[in-house]
Structure formats: structure tokens, C-alpha cells
Amino acid sequence: MSTPDTTDDVVRELLLVMPRLVGRVKRLRPPEQLRSLDLAPRHLSMLSLLLLEGPLTVSQLAGMLGVAPTTMSLIVSDLSRKGILVRREDDADRRRRIIDISAESRPAIAQWLSPGAHAWRHALSPLSPAQQRTFVDTLLRYEAAVSTATETAPQDD
């Protein structure tokens, strides 16, 4: 009779797979037209949201990404100047701006980021919705724990 993996066994396996996973993600080079833009992870998250959700307001983007609306507005302004994003008036409320990926940039961004979304769908498809939620919650707890650990770790001078 086999015994289930202990937490230490699973941690050991995760410690081996995480660097490989991060390395593979880092090797996903942006398309040529985006390489000179020096995009940070927060840009990728925002672009992924716009691909998956469609056009959103600055406030919606800020809420989904957990950043201040002023920070999101600065990111949107930067990428708008570079032609990656477009802003338009909200037909329902002319004071609000709707943000979307520009038509010129959408194909390159979709080609670059869609494989990640497809890989997540493939990995999550065998799981029930409750198991998928548990997986995401686990990753969020891990992120929080790593963040706390790095904030309290002694700094090398």
C-alpha cells in the first residue's frame, strides 16, 4: 500500500519545479515590436487582463491588479504614449476612460501571452472548480509568505 506524499516531499518537489517554471517563463521573449519597451511583470499582468477581459477602466484594472488607481494611470499613460494601449471615452459616462490594447499591438501581444493562458487551462482542466480555487489560494498564500520572508530577512551590505 502506498502512502501519500508528506508535506516535506511535496515541498521538495516544488522547490525543484519552481526554478524550472520561472526559467521557462522568462525565456518567453516578447515579440520584436515589444522588446524595446522594457516591460515589467505588472505590464504583463495588465496586458493579460486586457486580453482575457477586454476593455476596462483604469479603476477596474487597478482593482484587479491590487494597485492604486494613480499607479495604474501612470502605467496606462506610459503604454499609451508608446502606442501599446488606447484610451477612449466610455459611452455611458464621458468622464471615464476605457483602456484597451491597440489594434496594431494586439496580434503580437496575443501571440506572446496566449500560450501561458493555454498552459494554465491545460494544467487546471482536470481539477474541479473548488480544487482550482484551492490551487490559486495556495499560490497566493505562498506569494504572501515569500513576500513576508524577504521583508524580514537580513540585508547583505
N, C-alpha and C positions, 0 to 999 in steps of 0.2 A: 504494500500500500504506500502510495507516495504522500508526502506531506506538503502542505502549501509552503510557498516561499516565506521565509521570515522577513520582517521589515529590513533587516540588515542585508539580506540577499537582494531585495528589490532596490535598496539604496545603492548597493554596489553596481548593479546593472544600470541604473540611471546615471551614476557617476561616469560610467563608460560611454553611454549613448549620448548624453547631453553635449559633450565637446564635438562629437562627430556631427550631430544635428546642427549645432551652431556653425561649424565649419562649412557644412554643405549649404546652409542658408547664405552665409557670407560669400560663397562662390557664385551665387546667382547675380551675375553682373547686370547692371541696368543697361537698357538699350543705348546705342550710341548717342542718340539725341538727348539723353538724360544724364550722361556720365559727367558732364562738366558742371552739373548743378549742385554737387556736394550735398546730396540728400541724406538726412539723418533718419534714424528709426521712427521718430514722430511723424516725419513726412510720409514715410511708407505706410504707417498706420492710417493716416488721414486719407491717402490715396486709395488704400484698400477699402476703407469705409465708403468712399465715394463710388468706387467700382461696384461694391455689393449693394449699397443702399440707394444709389442715385443721388441727385442733387439734394443738398442740405443747407441749412442756415449755419452761420458761424456759431451761434449758441448751441445748436444741435451737435455740431462737430465737437465743440468744447466739452459738452456734457458727456458725449460718448467716449472721448479720449481722456477725460478727467483732468483737463487743464482749464485755466482761466480764459474767459472769452477774449480778454485783451491779448493774451499769448496766442490764441488761435487766430485772432485778427491779424497779428503780425506775420504769422506763418502764411496765411492766405494772401496777404499783401505781397509778400516776397515771391511766392509762386505765381501770383497773378502777373507781376512785373516780368517774370521770366516766360510767360505765355503758357504755363502748365495748367493754370486754373482760370476760369472765367467767373465773373460776378454778374448777376442780373437782378433786376427788381423782382420782388415777389408780387405777383398779380393780386394776391389777396391783401397785401399790406405793403404799400410802396416804400415804407421806411425800412423794411427788412431786405436783406440781400441774400440771394440764393447762390450757393457756390457749387460749381461742377468742374469736372476735368474738361479742358478744351478739346474740341473735335480733333485738332491736329495732334494732341498728345495722347488721346485715349487709346489708339491702337497699340502704341509702344508700351504704355503703362499696363494695359490688359495683358499683352504678351509676356511681360516681365512678372507681374504679380499673380496672374491666374493659376500658374502651376502650383503655387503654395496653397491656394484655396482648394484646388482639386485634390492635393495630397491630404489636406485636413479632412475633406469629405470622405476620401477613401479610408483614412485611418479611423474616423469616427463612425462610419456607417454600420459596423457590426454592433455598436453599442446602443442601448435604449436611450431615450431622451434623458432619463434620470441618471444613467451612467455617464452620458456626455456632460451633463451639468456637474457631476462629481469630479470628472476629469478637469474641467475648466476651473472649478473651485479649488482643486488641489494645486493646479499651476499658479493660481492667484495667491494662495497661501505660501507656496514656495517662493514666489517673487517677493512677497512681503517679508518673509523670513530672511531671504538673502539681502534685501534692502536694509533691514534692521541690523543684520550681522555686519554689513560693510560700513554702516554709520557708526557702530560702536567698536569696530576693530581699531587697534592702534595703528597710527600712520607712521610709515618709514620716512625719516627725514634725510 
